[in-house]
């Protein structure tokens, strides 16, 4: 599970600003023991569910080996 500080970050995250999390932390937080090369689908899905708790989107970028949480802006 992510540290409590991450809950605070996502709760206060301004629109259009991202919170970037390295792949190894995503795996440790959301699906420990499932493997990291590549990151597991279980970790990605759990991160998406976690982000939705804070009205955040989540996307994993394998080429950067990191995930990004952000608050979606409906009409830009």
C-alpha positions, 0 to 999 in steps of 0.5 A: 500500500502506498504511504499515507503521504501519497494519499495527501499528495493525490488529494491535493493534486492540482488539475493538470499536474502529475505525480510521477512514481517509479515502476519499482515503487508501483510494484512494491506498493500495489502488487508486491512479489509479482515481478518487475520486468515488466511491471505486473498488470496487477500493479497497474490495475491496483494503481488505477483503482487507487487513483480513482479514490482521489479522482485521479487518472493513472497511466503507466509508461513502460518506456519510462518505467514509471506511472503518472497520476493526474486529475483529468480536466474535462474541456481543455 
